Amino acid sequence: MTNHGETTAQVTLRTAAELADALPYLLGYRPEDSMVLVALHDSGGKGRFGGRARLGIPTHEEDWEEAARQLARGLVTASERRGAKPEQLVAYVCQEPFPGERGRDVKRRLARLAHLLRIQCGDLDVPVIEALCISDGRYWSYCCPAGECCPEDGTPMGLPGTSVLAAAATYAGIQVRGTLKELRARLQPWEAAAAREQEAALDAGGPALVTRILDEAGRAEVAEETVVLAERVIHRLASAPPVAGTLPADLRDDGLIGHDEAARLILGLQDRETRDRAAAWMEGEEAAPALRLWRALARRCVGPYAEHAAPPLTLAGWVAWSTGDELEAREALAMALGADPDYLFARLLHQACNEGLDVESIRRCLRAGRAAATPGAASPEDGPASAAEAPEAPKEAGPSGAAEAMEAPAPAGEPDQAARLRRRRRLRSALAAAGDGPRVARAPGRRRGPTGPGPTGGRAPRAGTRPPAATRTHSKGTGETTN
């Protein structure tokens, strides 16, 4: 493990226990119901960690093989695209026991999944040197032939934060969050009694607001009203006394925003130009309260308005990424695509984050757009690339049911640097001109199909058809990647 600051701290991992302990530090959180692959590369005769990819464990066992194939191909293909195919991989399957189970029952039940991961990686000529099951505070190795070092009941994990690796991670500034479930809870819609009141406010405000937006003059008025109201709420959130803990803080923010205010903001942000203006609150003192507002609005997209969460979730992902929180960014953007798989801005940001695009280049695009919208404002010296430089938008944006496995940035001097720069320039230009179009033509409260936080969150399949494997994965199975 390396800190890229003025000093360098390295930790050598040799045993299964050390690899099991390393997983939360490699991902930045503690995975649940997850299958994970971690790439290993040769670096001067010593191994180093590369890209990491995670996908939820499918509920149906018949989907395991396809999920394992997606995960393996995603990570290896992304590594090859960056010019550094992994030499080896470490595989993990993580799941807590079901009622009536023990950890060793989970280990036996997931043995076939671990075997499928090894087969799929082997088919790509990248061997899995260790496959671990982590459950109920214990770990098991599927690769160790010696029973005396891998007891049937597993080996207890060390106390969190007590290992040498934990100390090195703390020194390097690496934080381990809670679980993805806890992170997603901050962005998921309400299910309490207040959800009915919020739905009623959306029902009441929707028809009149849509009528105004469909009129050219009315659309401009609604946009200005939405931006002014958002600014007022952001100032209100910024002025609120701090509260310890994420749940109390979110409850405080919810109490500071009225149902009618939330409805007007949610509906107003369905317009692309209004959303783009809101995306400019991405840095400085504006960023933190803006992120709190977007989270709160995502929680207010209740009941039949779940699809309307795409804009606030995308804005939350964008601000999180812009302020350095790639974990929340990837989760929020994946959830935005679950709400609306066709939401272009979310697709492009999701790919850009996974591609390792420099976030400052996107901030420059938004600053340029804000400057152009301000009468008499001078254009920035380093604006977005011209349309001529980007004849087409990326064709692989969005999760498409697979984990977008991204390799860590290739060291200087590795091949295909020019291709990477060209791809990033096209992506940056596409982001600058992401024309989602106004979404208000869709009547509020009407949805095209059920959505959810799964890998695709896609539309419902046609009657009489079997959903593709990716859409039948576990409800916690959003795929995400970590550099």
C-alpha distance (Angstrom), angle and dihedral (degrees) to the residues before:
residue distance angle dihedral
M1 . . .
T2 3.78 . .
N3 3.77 134.2 .
H4 3.79 110.0 -149.4
G5 3.77 94.8 -151.4
E6 3.77 129.2 94.9
T7 3.78 92.2 -58.6
T8 3.77 132.0 39.7
A9 3.78 128.3 -137.3
Q10 3.79 119.1 -169.8
V11 3.78 129.3 -173.0
T12 3.79 123.4 -167.9
L13 3.80 115.9 -144.0
R14 3.80 116.5 -158.9
T15 3.79 109.7 153.5
A16 3.78 136.5 60.8
A17 3.80 89.0 -114.7
E18 3.80 91.0 57.1
L19 3.80 92.1 47.2
A20 3.80 91.2 49.9
D21 3.80 90.6 49.7
A22 3.82 90.9 48.3
L23 3.81 97.6 58.9
P24 3.84 99.3 86.2
Y25 3.80 90.0 47.5
L26 3.79 92.1 50.0
L27 3.80 92.2 51.2
G28 3.79 100.5 31.5
Y29 3.82 92.6 -125.7
R30 3.79 140.4 48.9
P31 3.80 109.0 -91.8
E32 3.79 122.1 -134.1
D33 3.81 127.5 -162.1
S34 3.78 87.4 -5.4
M35 3.78 143.4 145.5
V36 3.79 111.4 -153.8
L37 3.79 135.1 -173.5
V38 3.80 122.9 -164.9
A39 3.80 120.8 -166.5
L40 3.79 122.9 -134.9
H41 3.80 123.2 -158.3
D42 3.77 133.0 -170.8
S43 3.80 112.3 -113.7
G44 3.79 114.1 179.8
G45 3.78 92.4 -34.9
K46 3.81 92.5 -45.9
G47 3.76 126.7 96.9
R48 3.78 122.0 -118.4
F49 3.78 131.3 -174.0
G50 3.79 118.2 -106.1
G51 3.78 132.1 175.5
R52 3.77 124.5 -11.1
A53 3.81 128.4 -152.2
R54 3.80 130.6 -171.6
L55 3.78 133.4 -171.2
G56 3.78 130.3 176.0
I57 3.79 116.8 -103.9
P58 3.82 107.4 -104.8
T59 3.77 115.1 -116.1
H60 3.80 92.4 -136.1
E61 3.78 115.6 63.4
E62 3.80 92.4 -145.3
D63 3.81 87.4 67.5
W64 3.80 94.9 55.9
E65 3.79 96.4 89.3
E66 3.80 94.2 52.7
A67 3.80 91.9 45.1
A68 3.81 91.1 50.3
R69 3.81 89.6 49.4
Q70 3.81 91.7 50.3
L71 3.79 92.6 49.1
A72 3.81 95.5 47.1
R73 3.78 95.4 44.4
G74 3.78 92.9 44.7
L75 3.79 94.0 55.3
V76 3.80 97.7 39.5
T77 3.81 94.0 44.2
A78 3.79 92.3 49.9
S79 3.80 90.2 49.1
E80 3.80 91.5 50.3
R81 3.78 90.8 48.4
R82 3.78 87.7 58.2
G83 3.77 91.7 48.8
A84 3.80 97.7 -109.5
K85 3.81 115.4 94.9
P86 3.82 110.9 -168.0
E87 3.78 117.1 -105.4
Q88 3.81 91.8 -152.0
L89 3.79 141.8 0.0
V90 3.80 138.0 -144.0
A91 3.81 116.0 -146.0
Y92 3.81 127.8 -156.0
V93 3.79 132.8 -173.6
C94 3.81 113.5 -167.7
Q95 3.79 126.5 -174.6
E96 3.77 136.6 140.1
P97 3.81 118.3 -125.0
F98 3.77 118.9 -88.2
P99 3.84 116.8 -125.4
G100 3.77 108.6 -64.6
E101 3.82 93.5 17.9
R102 3.77 132.4 109.1
G103 3.77 127.9 -150.4
R104 3.79 92.8 -97.7
D105 3.82 89.0 55.6
V106 3.81 88.7 56.4
K107 3.80 90.1 49.3
R108 3.81 91.3 54.0
R109 3.80 93.8 42.8
L110 3.83 93.7 51.5
A111 3.81 95.1 42.8
R112 3.80 91.3 98.9
L113 3.82 91.6 51.0
A114 3.80 90.8 52.2
H115 3.81 89.0 48.3
L116 3.81 90.9 51.4
L117 3.80 90.7 51.4
R118 3.80 89.9 53.0
I119 3.81 91.8 48.5
Q120 3.80 94.3 48.6
C121 3.80 92.5 47.8
G122 3.80 90.7 46.2
D123 3.80 90.3 52.7
L124 3.81 86.4 58.9
D125 3.83 90.4 51.3
V126 3.80 92.9 -111.4
P127 3.81 110.9 116.8
V128 3.80 123.4 -145.0
I129 3.80 105.1 -129.6
E130 3.80 94.7 -173.8
A131 3.79 133.7 18.3
L132 3.79 117.6 -170.8
C133 3.78 135.5 -172.7
I134 3.81 116.0 -151.7
S135 3.80 118.0 -167.0
D136 3.78 139.5 142.5
G137 3.80 93.9 2.3
R138 3.82 93.1 -53.5
Y139 3.78 137.6 92.9
W140 3.80 136.2 -147.4
S141 3.79 130.8 -166.3
Y142 3.79 118.7 -134.9
C143 3.81 90.3 -166.3
C144 3.79 101.8 52.1
P145 3.84 112.7 98.6
A146 3.81 94.7 -168.9
G147 3.79 114.0 90.6
E148 3.78 94.2 -165.8
C149 3.82 92.6 67.2
C150 3.82 94.5 38.7
P151 3.80 107.1 46.3
E152 3.79 121.0 -163.3
D153 3.79 91.6 -110.6
G154 3.80 91.4 50.6
T155 3.78 131.1 -123.5
P156 3.81 119.4 -72.1
M157 3.77 116.1 -111.9
G158 3.77 116.5 -122.8
L159 3.78 120.0 -103.1
P160 3.81 109.9 -83.0
G161 3.77 113.1 -95.7
T162 3.82 96.5 15.4
S163 3.82 101.9 96.4
V164 3.78 128.9 92.6
L165 3.78 87.3 -113.0
A166 3.80 91.2 55.1
A167 3.79 90.0 52.7
A168 3.81 91.5 48.6
A169 3.80 91.1 47.6
T170 3.79 91.1 51.6
Y171 3.79 89.9 48.9
A172 3.81 90.1 49.7
G173 3.81 91.6 50.7
I174 3.82 94.5 -112.7
Q175 3.79 112.4 151.5
V176 3.78 125.5 -158.2
R177 3.77 111.7 -147.9
G178 3.78 124.0 -157.8
T179 3.78 117.2 -99.1
L180 3.77 132.0 -47.7
K181 3.79 88.1 -113.5
E182 3.80 89.8 61.9
L183 3.80 91.9 46.2
R184 3.80 93.7 48.9
A185 3.79 91.4 48.0
R186 3.81 87.9 69.8
L187 3.81 89.6 59.4
Q188 3.79 104.1 36.0
P189 3.82 122.2 101.0
W190 3.75 122.1 -96.4
E191 3.78 119.3 -94.6
A192 3.81 98.6 -177.2
A193 3.78 128.0 97.3
A194 3.81 90.8 -83.9
A195 3.81 88.2 67.2
R196 3.82 89.9 72.3
E197 3.79 91.0 53.6
Q198 3.79 91.1 49.3
E199 3.81 91.5 48.1
A200 3.80 89.8 51.3
A201 3.81 90.3 52.2
L202 3.80 90.4 51.1
D203 3.80 90.8 47.9
A204 3.80 91.2 50.3
G205 3.79 97.3 46.2
G206 3.78 100.3 38.7
P207 3.83 106.5 76.4
A208 3.81 96.6 48.4
L209 3.79 93.3 43.7
V210 3.79 93.8 49.1
T211 3.80 90.9 50.2
R212 3.79 90.1 54.2
I213 3.83 93.7 46.1
L214 3.80 92.1 52.0
D215 3.81 87.7 59.1
E216 3.81 112.2 77.5
A217 3.80 95.8 -134.8
G218 3.76 92.5 40.5
R219 3.79 91.4 50.6
A220 3.80 91.3 58.6
E221 3.80 90.8 48.5
V222 3.81 92.3 49.9
A223 3.80 90.7 48.0
E224 3.79 91.9 53.1
E225 3.80 92.2 45.5
T226 3.82 90.6 49.7
V227 3.79 93.5 50.6
V228 3.82 93.2 46.1
L229 3.81 91.4 48.9
A230 3.80 91.9 47.3
E231 3.81 90.4 51.1
R232 3.79 90.3 50.4
V233 3.81 92.8 50.4
I234 3.81 92.3 45.5
H235 3.79 89.7 53.7
R236 3.81 89.2 48.5
L237 3.80 91.7 51.9
A238 3.80 92.4 46.1
S239 3.81 90.7 53.0
A240 3.82 94.7 50.8
P241 3.82 116.7 107.6
P242 3.81 112.8 -103.4
V243 3.80 119.8 -99.2
A244 3.80 125.7 -157.3
G245 3.79 117.0 -121.7
T246 3.79 130.7 32.1
L247 3.81 97.1 -106.4
P248 3.83 95.4 49.9
A249 3.81 89.2 44.9
D250 3.80 92.2 52.0
L251 3.80 91.8 46.9
R252 3.80 89.4 51.1
D253 3.82 90.8 51.4
D254 3.80 91.3 48.0
G255 3.79 89.5 54.4
L256 3.81 91.7 52.7
I257 3.81 94.6 58.3
G258 3.79 121.3 68.4
H259 3.80 122.4 -138.9
D260 3.81 92.7 -116.3
E261 3.80 91.5 48.6
A262 3.79 91.5 50.4
A263 3.81 91.5 48.2
R264 3.81 93.0 51.7
L265 3.80 91.6 48.3
I266 3.81 95.4 46.0
L267 3.80 92.3 49.4
G268 3.79 94.5 41.5
L269 3.81 92.5 52.4
Q270 3.79 90.8 59.1
D271 3.80 85.3 82.5
R272 3.81 110.4 88.1
E273 3.80 97.2 -142.1
T274 3.79 91.9 50.3
R275 3.82 90.2 49.0
D276 3.81 90.2 50.2
R277 3.79 91.0 54.2
A278 3.80 89.7 49.9
A279 3.83 90.4 50.1
A280 3.81 88.8 66.1
W281 3.84 89.4 74.9
M282 3.78 89.8 83.7
E283 3.80 108.0 117.1
G284 3.75 144.7 31.8
E285 3.79 120.9 23.4
E286 3.81 91.7 -26.2
A287 3.80 96.0 62.6
A288 3.82 102.1 71.2
P289 3.83 97.8 48.6
A290 3.82 90.1 40.6
L291 3.80 90.0 55.5
R292 3.80 89.5 49.7
L293 3.80 89.8 52.0
W294 3.82 93.7 50.1
R295 3.80 91.0 48.8
A296 3.80 90.8 49.7
L297 3.82 92.3 49.2
A298 3.81 91.1 49.2
R299 3.81 88.3 54.5
R300 3.83 88.8 52.3
C301 3.83 94.6 56.9
V302 3.78 90.8 97.9
G303 3.78 134.9 168.7
P304 3.81 113.5 -18.2
Y305 3.81 90.4 2.8
A306 3.81 94.0 70.2
E307 3.80 91.8 112.3
H308 3.79 90.1 58.0
A309 3.81 87.9 67.9
A310 3.82 91.1 79.4
P311 3.86 95.3 89.1
P312 3.85 98.3 45.4
L313 3.83 91.2 42.0
T314 3.80 90.3 50.1
L315 3.79 91.1 48.6
A316 3.81 90.1 48.3
G317 3.80 90.1 50.9
W318 3.78 91.8 47.2
V319 3.81 95.4 50.0
A320 3.81 91.5 44.2
W321 3.80 90.7 52.7
S322 3.80 92.5 43.4
T323 3.81 89.9 54.4
G324 3.81 94.1 47.1
D325 3.81 103.4 -97.2
E326 3.81 101.7 123.5
L327 3.80 93.6 166.3
E328 3.80 95.0 60.9
A329 3.80 89.2 38.7
R330 3.79 93.4 58.2
E331 3.80 93.0 44.3
A332 3.81 94.4 47.8
L333 3.80 92.7 46.8
A334 3.81 91.8 47.1
M335 3.81 89.1 50.9
A336 3.81 89.7 49.0
L337 3.79 88.7 55.5
G338 3.78 89.0 47.4
A339 3.81 88.3 56.0
D340 3.81 93.1 46.1
P341 3.83 118.3 4.1
D342 3.83 89.9 -168.0
Y343 3.80 96.2 56.7
L344 3.79 99.8 122.8
F345 3.79 99.7 -164.7
A346 3.81 90.5 54.9
R347 3.81 91.5 46.5
L348 3.79 92.9 51.8
L349 3.80 94.8 44.7
H350 3.81 90.9 46.5
Q351 3.79 91.1 53.8
A352 3.80 93.0 42.3
C353 3.80 91.6 52.8
N354 3.80 91.3 48.4
E355 3.80 91.9 44.7
G356 3.79 90.5 56.5
L357 3.80 92.6 -119.5
D358 3.79 113.2 176.4
V359 3.79 104.4 -99.0
E360 3.81 90.9 -149.0
S361 3.80 90.6 66.5
I362 3.81 89.4 60.0
R363 3.78 91.9 45.4
R364 3.81 88.1 55.2
C365 3.81 89.4 54.1
L366 3.78 91.3 53.1
R367 3.79 92.9 44.6
A368 3.79 88.8 51.8
G369 3.79 90.8 50.9
R370 3.79 91.2 49.1
A371 3.81 91.1 48.5
A372 3.81 91.7 49.1
A373 3.80 90.2 51.4
T374 3.81 91.1 52.8
P375 3.82 112.6 82.8
G376 3.80 111.7 -118.7
A377 3.79 94.3 7.4
A378 3.77 116.9 144.3
S379 3.79 117.8 -121.8
P380 3.80 115.4 -111.5
E381 3.78 116.3 -107.9
D382 3.78 93.3 -122.5
G383 3.77 105.6 43.0
P384 3.78 129.0 160.4
A385 3.76 121.6 -60.4
S386 3.78 115.0 -90.3
A387 3.76 122.2 -99.8
A388 3.77 89.2 -111.2
E389 3.79 89.2 66.0
A390 3.80 91.9 56.1
P391 3.81 111.0 48.1
E392 3.79 92.0 165.4
A393 3.77 140.4 22.9
P394 3.80 120.0 -119.4
K395 3.78 112.5 -78.6
E396 3.79 96.7 -152.8
A397 3.78 101.0 56.7
G398 3.76 119.8 138.2
P399 3.77 133.3 32.3
S400 3.84 97.8 -81.3
G401 3.79 89.0 -166.7
A402 3.79 96.7 -63.3
A403 3.76 130.5 95.3
E404 3.79 108.3 -99.7
A405 3.78 93.7 -131.1
M406 3.77 110.4 -160.2
E407 3.76 126.0 -168.9
A408 3.77 120.2 -137.9
P409 3.84 111.4 -95.7
A410 3.76 111.6 -74.7
P411 3.81 116.2 -111.2
A412 3.77 117.6 -105.2
G413 3.75 113.3 -81.8
E414 3.79 96.8 32.9
P415 3.83 115.7 127.9
D416 3.79 127.4 -91.1
Q417 3.79 95.9 35.2
A418 3.82 91.2 137.5
A419 3.81 91.7 52.7
R420 3.80 90.4 51.1
L421 3.81 91.0 51.4
R422 3.80 91.9 49.0
R423 3.80 91.3 49.8
R424 3.79 92.1 49.0
R425 3.83 91.8 48.2
R426 3.81 90.7 53.2
L427 3.79 90.7 47.6
R428 3.80 92.8 48.5
S429 3.80 91.1 50.3
A430 3.79 91.8 47.8
L431 3.80 89.7 52.0
A432 3.78 90.2 51.5
A433 3.80 90.1 55.7
A434 3.81 101.2 32.2
G435 3.78 99.1 154.2
D436 3.79 105.4 -169.1
G437 3.78 89.8 159.2
P438 3.79 122.8 -140.4
R439 3.81 110.6 -49.5
V440 3.78 94.4 -160.6
A441 3.80 94.6 97.1
R442 3.81 85.6 81.7
A443 3.77 109.0 82.9
P444 3.81 111.9 -114.7
G445 3.75 113.3 -105.5
R446 3.81 95.0 28.1
R447 3.77 120.4 108.4
R448 3.75 133.5 -170.1
G449 3.77 94.2 -137.3
P450 3.77 144.2 -36.3
T451 3.74 117.2 -53.6
G452 3.74 133.5 -168.5
P453 3.78 145.4 162.0
G454 3.80 94.2 -84.0
P455 3.80 124.9 120.7
T456 3.78 94.0 -79.3
G457 3.77 105.3 11.6
G458 3.80 81.8 -157.8
R459 3.74 132.9 166.0
A460 3.75 122.1 -73.1
P461 3.81 114.4 -86.5
R462 3.76 119.8 -110.9
A463 3.77 116.1 -89.2
G464 3.76 113.4 -84.4
T465 3.80 94.8 22.7
R466 3.77 129.8 107.6
P467 3.80 113.7 -122.0
P468 3.80 113.8 -115.2
A469 3.78 115.1 -97.5
A470 3.78 93.5 -104.5
T471 3.79 93.0 58.0
R472 3.78 92.3 52.0
T473 3.77 97.2 58.0
H474 3.77 122.5 118.7
S475 3.77 116.1 -66.8
K476 3.80 89.6 -114.9
G477 3.76 92.3 51.4
T478 3.76 103.6 107.8
G479 3.77 107.0 148.9
E480 3.77 117.8 -132.7
T481 3.74 139.1 163.6
T482 3.76 138.3 -140.6
N483 3.74 129.6 -155.0
